[in-house]
Each structure stands twice: as structure tokens, then as C-alpha cells.
Amino acid sequence: MKISFFGAAKIVTGSNFLIETRNTKFLIDCGMFQGSKSINRMNYQPFRFNPEEIDFMVLSHAHIDHSGRIPKLIKKGFKGDIYSTKATVDLCSIMLPDSGHIQEMENEWDNQKRRRSGEELREPLYTMKEAEESLRYFKPVLYDQKIELNEEITLRFRDAGHILGSSIIELWIKEEEGKETKLVFSGDLGRRDRPILRDPYLIDEADYLMVESTYGNRLHPPSEDDAKELISIINATVKRGGNIVIPSFAVERAQDIIYELNKYYTEYIKNKDQDFLNVPVYVDSPLTASATEIFLRNPDCFDEDTLNLIKIGNNPLDFHNLKFTKTVEESKQLNLSRESKVIISASGMCTAGRIKHHLKHNLWRKESSIVFVGYQAEGTLGRRIKEGEKVVKIFGEEIQVNAEIHSLEGFSSHADREGIMWWIKGFKNKPKKIFVVHGEEEATKEISRKIEEESKIKTYIPELGESLSIEGESVLSGGRLEVDRKNKELREMEESVEKLKSIFWPVLQRLGHKTDHGADSEELNNFKNKLMDIQKDILDLNRLITEKKKEGNHKNKS
């Protein structure tokens, strides 16, 4: 049996694993890469396998970094079934078409730039229609239901407690001479004692485990503390006359915030605190509104506390002053209105959608607050703001970051280091080896050390693109490692080029403006000429990267 790590290896996004047995090839997840420009470009690279040869796919949950390339997979020839929970199917029915719409819009915007520069135009990764057509391949499976996918492979989903419908994947694979190997993929693990959903299910045994490590080097503060902190931020910001902008993932994070605000609004009603009750909360994301409706249609995924609230007639995902905007005009009006308000909007990493408009109108205002409640991948606008950049570019315009920036990681739906360790220690029969995936390098290294120290289980951190053969008790490298290390070096070069461009080219434009207006023209011209030499070097480096990629693609094909 061979496992190939084609995504979410030393990186958080792009989850994609290929399993090859004697007679079967299948995928676990087919997610979108999200982050810097060079990481985003990986979505457009050809798959490292032939989609026509893949027999079926197993999907852990609906988040786009796990499901977002499914329409592309089908577009390139995949014709098998996609197994997931019913709630995951429901969420994908809104999230994938929404992603297709974003792909079309961003592609058109990109092609406008390409037309002006004389570059070749590009097709979108997939369209909204192609995303809608991909939904007919989904096959819903119940939690805890053990099903035989073929003579070799048996599947069971367990509740991961991460988002609605999220799953831990158990696989039993029959190999030669009647031997059976059990693989477990953690998917994205949730946290214990979080509202709405059940805790992650504890697995009894596995031969080999693939575990996520998103927050493998961090500990979350108690969620109750962050809920109180959010109320404090809202009150302080409203007193200053500002807005509270919350970039939030449409699925789970937004519902968690609504749940917590519901709880506090109920308490304030009892105390008759009218000031707090007068603060309107807007959910400005059609996707979030649709996802919230899907939550209410899947109460079988709820924990006992949430079910008890529903039984007494308290809708935990609604409260006084909560408003869902539907139209673009309603969204625009939020930034024209002078009243203080809370705006919850997608996307959670600020990479696309209405949140970018709200940031453009509020980042420069010292009265406003930006509150991050979820993971910000490397290279994203959200990560750059969170890490302290003073000027960011949004829709081609440079925006000063004057607003107060807050990060409330207690709202995270990912298990932290101790949560991951709690789950691993729940195995009654320990895995022979644990593969640490779905995390940036620092996080994967720290949780690997922790696992080996406390659980005495050997760990391995795979490279992106690496293939491993599992033969008896041993795990052998499959030989793609060197190629993928070179690809990683090229990506790092690309990121360096993008940083250089972002620094030097705006400076060139400003210098050009000043030179044209005669300000110290000789000295400025000399400096400008030096920068133009650097610009030429950047373009030469870009060409070199392109040539190296072509060489690599040619070698891979041959």
C-alpha cells in the first residue's frame, strides 16, 4: 500500500492524500490551497495523479481547504463516488457553488490585468455551474455506519467535532495473504466542551494515524474568556463611535459567535441593559445565512446542551438585533451608515468576499476594531493584518491600519496542542506510527516532539508531494521527495519575488510622480534608475522560475 501527501503537508491548506492498494486508487479530501500568491497558484497546477484512474473519494468535511478542488477533479475526468456525511453534503451544496462564483469573479479581474499587460488569458479554476454539477457525485453516509466500498476497503465516519458534519475517517484495507491494515485520518479535530457540536470521538485502535497539527504549537485560552472579551471589545468600540468587524468562516465560526452573543443578549435582557441591546449585529454573508439554516436542519449533530435549548423554544442561532443582509445594496449600506455596529462577514482569512469591503472602510478608522476569531494562513491578508502590517493593499488601494486589532483564539474550532494529545491518548491500542500533517512546519515539529515524549509513538512529518510505501512494519520513501523539495524551493523563490515587487514597484510609482513634478529631480532620477535595475532583476528572476518549472514538468512527464 502506498500513501502520497499531495496537500496539507508542512502547510495547513490543500488537504489531499492518495491511497493506492493492489487494485484500488482513492483520495482523502481534495482541498484548495489558500495563502500567498505562490501558494494559491498551486491550485492551477495539474494534479499529480490521473483523475480518471481514481476509483472514489472520501471527504472529511466541507471546509474549502478540504473540498475546494472537487469540481476541478471532476472537470479533469474523475467519475467516482464521493463519500461524506449528510451534513457535509448539505454544506458543500452551498459552499462549492459559492467558491465557483468567486473563481469566476477573481478570474475575470485577473484577466483584465492580463489584457492590459498583453499576457495570455486564463480560464477560472472552475465555474459556479461546474461546482453545482459536481454535487451529483456525493454519496451521504451516516456517522458510525460501517460500509464496504469494495472487496478491499471498509469505511466508517466518526464525529470529529470540528464543524457540522466533520469526520474522523476509519479505513480497513485488506492486503495480500489476508492481512488487514487500519488507517485513521483525524481530519480537522474539534475542541472539547465547545457549544453546538459534540466532542471529538475517541478511536480505539489504528495501525497508522494521520493527525492534523494546525495549532500543534499553541494552547487556546478558555472560550468563555474570549466570549467575555468579545463583549468588552464591542462595548468599548461602540463608546468610541466605531464598528466591530469580525472576519469569520461562514461555517461553524460564525454560528459559534451567534451562539455566544445569543447567550449574552439573553443575560442583558434579564438585566435590562438597554445600551448593549441597542447594538445591531449584522451577518453580512449570504453563505453564512444559508449555512445557519443548514445547521438548524441537522440537529442530529448537536450536543445535548444545544438540543435542550431548542426543546424549550430558544433558537440558539438567533437573538434580538441580529440581522442577516441579503443583497449587495444592503451590504454597501452598512458602510454608509454612521451608527456603530457589529459586522460578521466572510471570508475568514480575508481573501475574498464582502469582508474586504468592510476592512477597506474600517481599517483606517482608529475608532473601529477588527476581531480575528480563526486561523489566518500564511500569506493571507488576515495574517498580514494580524501580524502588525501598518499598510495593506485592498482592491489596489493602500489602506492604513489604524483600527484596534484583536485576536480571540478561544473561538477556534481546531483542537490545540493539548486537545490533540488528549485525543491521541484515547487510543487503547497505539498506532505503529503517526504521520503529522495539516500544519505549518513549526507546529508539526512541536506536536511531533510532544507525541514522541508523552505517548512513545514514532512520528513522521511528510514533505509536500512525498509518497510512502507501507510494507509490513516498515514505512519506505516513494522517491518523489527530491522533486517536491525543488518545487518547495521554487515556491519560496516566488514568494520572495512577490515581496520584492510589493516593496519596490509602489516606490517606483511614487518616485515617478515626484520626478514628474520636479522635486529634487536629479537625485530622485538616480535613485529611480537604481530601483528600475532591481525591477529588471526581479523580472529576470521570474523568467528563471518559469523555465525551472517547465524543466521540472518535462522531467515529471518523462
N, C-alpha and C positions, 0 to 999 in steps of 0.2 A: 504494500500500500504506500502511496506517495501523497504528501500534503505540500501544496505550494501556497506561499503567502504573497498574494498579489495586491494586497491593500492592508491598511491598518497595521503595518509592521514598522516600528520606530516612528510612527505617525498616528494621529488619532483618527483621521478620516479615511474614506475609500475602502471600507471593510469588504474583503473579497478573498475567499480561500477556495482552492480547487482540491478536491479529494479524488484520487484515482485508485481504483481497485482492479482486480483481474479483468472484470467485464463492464465496469461502470465508471463514468466520469460525472461528478456533480459538484455544484457550488454551494458554499455557505455565504450568503449575502452577495450583493453586487452594488456597493455604495459609491456615492460621489465623493471625489477628493475636494476638500474645501480648505482655503488658506490663502497663501501668497499667489501671485500670478503664475509662478512656475509650477506650484502645486496644482492650481486649477487647470493648467494646460494638460496635466496628466489624464484628465477626463477625455481628451480628444485623441489620445494615443490609442493605437489598436490594442485590443485585448491580447493577452499573452497566451491565449488558447483559442481554439476554433469554436465559436459559439454553437455551430451546427453539430458538434460532437458531444455537447453537454446533454446528459440524459434528463436531469431535473435540477431544481434548485431548492434550497431550504433557507427561508428568510427569518432572521431572529426578531426583528421589529421594524417599524415603519419609518424611523428617522432617516432623512435623506442620505446621511453618510453611510447608511446600510442598504438602502433601497434605490437610491437615486439614479443608478445606471441601468436599471432593469429595462426601461424602454429602449435604450441603446443596444442592450444584449439581444433583445428580440428583433430589433431592426437589423442586426448583423447575422441573424439566422437561427437563434435559439427557438426551439419549438416544444420544449418540455413543460412539465407542470412546475408551479412554484408553490411550495407548501409553507403555510404560516397559520397563525391563529386567526379566528374570525375578526377580532378587534383590529388586528394588523391589516387584514384585507380591507376593512371599513376605512381605516385611516389612510391607507395607500390610495383608496378611491378618490380622495380629495388632495392628498399631498403630491402624488405623481403628476396629475394634470396641472396643478399649480406650478410645479417645477418646470413642466414643459412650457407653460406660459412665460415663465421667467427666462428660460433658454431662448425662446423666440425673441423676446424684447431685448435681451442683452446682446444677442447675435446681430440684430438689426442696428443697434447702437454701435457695435464693434465694426460692422460692415460700412457704416457711414464714415468712420475714421479710415478704414481700408480704402474706400473710394477716393478720399482726399489725398492719400499718400500713394495711390497707384498700386496698392497691394492686391493680391488675389482675394476675392470674396470667399466667405466660408459659410457652410450650412450650419444650422443650430445642431447641438448635440442630439436633440430630438424635439419634436413638436408636441403641442398640447394634445392633438389628435392621436399621435403615436403613443403618448402616455396613456390615454384613455383606452386604446386598443390593447395595450399590454395587460390590462386588468383581467381579461378573459382567461389568462393563463394561471390565475391564482386558484389554489385549492385550500379552503379553510379546514383546519384540524383543531379538535378540542384539546385543551390542556389535559395532561395526564393520560391521553389516549395513545396506546402503543400500536403503531401501524407498520406493516411490512410494505416497503416501497418496491422491492423486488426480492429475488431469492437470496441476495447477498446482504441487503441493508434494511434495518428496522429503525424507526424514528419515534421519539417521544419529546413533546414540548413540556417544560416545567415553567412556572411563573418566575420571571426574573425581577419583578417589582420595580422596573425602571420607568417604563411608560405603559400606557394602556396596551395590553396585548403582547408586551415584550416577553421574550422566551429565553430560557436556558435550553440548549439543544443536546439531547442524548442520542447517540448513534451506536448501534451494534452492527459490526461489519464482520461477516463470515469470510474467512480466508481459506487457504489450502489446508487439506487434511483435517477439516472440521474445526479448525481453530477460530475463535471469535474474539475480536478486539473491540473494546468500548471506548469511543471518543466522546468527550464532552466539551462543548463550546459554551462559555459563560454568557455570550452575548454581552450587552451592557448591563451590569448588575446595578440594581437599585439599592436604596438605603432602608435600614430598619426604622420602624416607627414613624414613617412619613405618612401624611394624610392621603386619603382616597384609595391608594393601592395596597395590596398585601405585601408582606416582606418577601425577599427572595427565597425561593425554595432550596432547601439543603439536599444535596445529592449524596447518595450513599457511597458510590464507587465509580472509578474510571481507570482505564489503563493509561490514557493520555488526556491531558486537560489543556485547553486553550483559554487563558483568562485575560480579561481586559485590565488595563492599568492606567486609565485616564487620570485618576487622582491618586496614583500609587505612591506619590511622594508628599501627600498632603493629608491633613486632618481637617474635617469640616467643623465649624462651630455648631452648637446646637441650633436646630432650625427654629426653636421657639425664640432664641435670642435675636436671630435675624428678622423674624416676623415683627418683634417689638422695635427693632432698629428701623425697619421699613416705615412703620407708623411714625416714628420720631422724625425720619427724613421728610416724610410727607408734610407733617405739621410745620417743621422749620422752614421748608421751601415755600409753603403757602404763605407764611408770615412775611417772607421776603418778596412775595408777589411773583414767584417763578413757577415753572411747570416741572413736574416729575416725569421724566421719560425713562421707560423700562424696556430695553430691548429684550424680547423674550421668545423662546421657541414656542411655536403655535401649539405643540402637543406636549402636555404634562406640565411644563414650567408655568405657562400662562394659567392653567387650571389650578395649580398649587397656589399661585398668588391670589387668584379669585377666592379660593377656599379660605386662605388666611384672612383676607380682607373681610369676607363674609363673617368670620368669627369675631373680628374686632368691631365691625359695624353693629353686630348684634349686641355686643357689650356696651357700645357707646349709646345705642338706643335706650338700653336699660338705665344708663347714667344721664340720659338726656343731654349729651354734649352736642349741641347743635352745630358748633363750629366745624367739628370733624365731619358731621353728616352732610354738610354743605359742599364738601369737596367732591366734584364729579370724577368718576373713573371711567375712562374710555378705552375699550378694547378695539383698537384700530387695525384690524386684520381679519378680512373675510375668512381666511383659512382657520384662524383661531376660533371664530364663531362657529364654523362648521365642525371643527374638532370637538368643541364643547358639547354640541348636540350629539355627536357620536359617543362621547363619554356617557351621557345620560341614557343612551340606548344599549350600553354594555355594563349593566350593574353587576353582572357575574364576576367582573374583575375587581370590584370594590372590596375594601376591608370592612370589618364589622362596624367600626365607628361611623363610617360614611353611610352604610346601609341603615343604621339606626336613625341617623339624621333624616334620611329620605322617608323612613317609616312614620316619623312624627310630622311630616309635611314641610320640613326645612330643606329647600333645594340648596345644597352646599356650593353650587356654582352660580349663585345669583344673590344679589343684595340691593338694598336701596342705593340709588345713584350710580349703579353700574349700567353703562350704555354700550351697545355694540354698533359701531359705524359700518355702513354697508357700501356706500358709494364713494367715488373719488372726491366728489364735491364735499361730502361730509368730512372726509379726511382733511381736505385743504382748509376747511372752516376751523379746524382745531388750531391751526397756526395763525389764523386771523383774529380769533377771539382773544381778548385781554384777560379773561378770568383764569385763575390758577386751576390746574387740573392734573390728574394722573393720566398718562398715555402709555398703555401697554401695546407694543407693536412688534411685528416680526420683520426681518429675521433676527434670530437670537444673537448671531455673530456680526450683525450689521452689514452683511454682504450684499443684500438686495432687499427690495420691497419698500414699504411706506416708512419704515424706521429711519431710512437715510434722509428723508424729507424732514422728519421731526428733529433729527440731530442737526441738520443744517440750520433750522430755525431756533434751536435752543443751546447748542454747544457754546456759542459766543456770549450767551447771557449769563452774567455772574449770579443772577437771581435763581437760575434753574439748577436742577440736579439730574444727573444721569446715573441710573442704578443698574449695574450688571448683576444678573442673577443666575448666570450659566457659564459654561466653559467657553472660552474665546480661543479658537485655534490660532496657531502661529501664522502671522502674516495678514490676518483679517483686520478690518477697520476697528472692530471692537477691541481686539488685543492691543492695537496701537494706542487707542484712547486710554484703555485701562492701564497700560504701562507708562503713561505720562507724556505722550507726544503733545506739544503745545500748539501745533498747527497741523490740520489734516485736510486732505482734499476730498470734497464731496461734490459729485456732478461737475467736476472740472474747476470748482471754486475752492480757494484756500479759506478755511474756517478756523478762527482762533478758538482754542479750548479754554474758556473762562468759567464754565459751569463747574459745580462741585461734582466730583466723580466718586462713586461708591461701588463697592463690590461685596455682595452678600452671598457667599458661597454656601451658606446654610440651606439655601433653596435648591442646591444641586440635586439632581435625580440620580447621580452616579455615586456608587459606594466610594468612600475614601480608603486610605491605606488600611485602617483598622477594620473597615467593613469588608474589604476584600479578604483580609486574613481570617475574620470570623467565618466567612463563607467557606474558605478552603479548609479550615479546621473542622468543618462539619462533615467532611468525608470520613466514613467509617473505615473503608479500605483505600489507602492513599494511592494516588496516581504514580506510575513509574517515573513520569517526567511531566513538567508543566511548561508550556510554551507561553511566554508573556507577550501579549500583543496589545494593539489599540491604545498606545500611549507614546508620548514624546520620550526621547532617549533617557532623560534624567529620571522620569517617573518609572520607566521599565526597569532601570538598573536598581533603583531603591527598593521597589517591591520584590524584585528577584532576590536581593540580599536578604530581605525580611523573610521570604518564604523558606529559603535555604537554612537560615539561622533558627527559625521557630518551628518549622514543620519538617525539617530534614528531608525535603524533596528536592531533587535536582531540577534546575530551571534552565531554559534556553530562550534567548531573545533573537528571533529570526530577523534577517535582513529583508527589506522590501524586494520581492521577486525571488526569494530563495525557495528551493524545493528540497524536501527532506523525505527520504525513504525510511519507513518503519519496518524493520525486519527482526522479528523475534523480540529480544530485549534491547536491540540497538537502534539508534537513530543515525542515519547516514546522510551527509550533504548530497544534494542532487546535481550540483555542478553549475548552477546559474549565478552563483554568488558573485563572481568576479564581474560579470556583465552588469549586474544590478548595482554593484558598488560604483562602477564607472558612471552609470546613469545617475546615481545619487550625487556624484561629483559634478556632473553637468548641471543638475538642478541647483546645486549650491552656487555654481558659476552664474547661472541665470538670475538667481536671487541677488547676487552681488551687482550684476548689471542693472537690474531694476532699481536697486538702491542708489547707484550712481546716477542713473537717469533722473530719479526723483529729486536728487540734490542739485545737480548741475544744470539741467535744462531749464527749470524755473529761474535760476540765477541768470542764465544767458538771456532769457526773455526780458527780465527786469533791466539788465545791463544795456540791452539793445534799446529799450525805451529811454533810459537815461542818456545814452550816447546820442540818440536822435535829437535829444533836447539840449545838447551841448554842455552837459555837466562834466567838467574835468575830462574832456573827450579823449585826449591823447593817452592819459593813464588808464582810463576805462577801456579804451580800444586795445591796449596792450594786454590787459587782464582778460578781456573778452576773447582775444586771439588764443591765449593760453587755454582757456576753457573750451574753445572750439577744437583745439588739438585733442583735448581729453574726450570731447564728444566723438571725434573721428576714431579714437582708440576704442571707445565703447561700441561703436558700430562694427569695427573690425572684430571685436570680441564676440559680438552677436553672430557674425558670419561664421566664425570659427566654431561656435557652439552648434550652429545648424549643420555644418559639414560633419562634425563629430557624430551628431545624431544620425545623419544619413549613413555614415560608415557603420555605426552600431546596428541600425535597422537592416542593412545589407548583410552583415555577418549573421544576425539572428535568423534571417530568411534562409541563408545558405546552410 
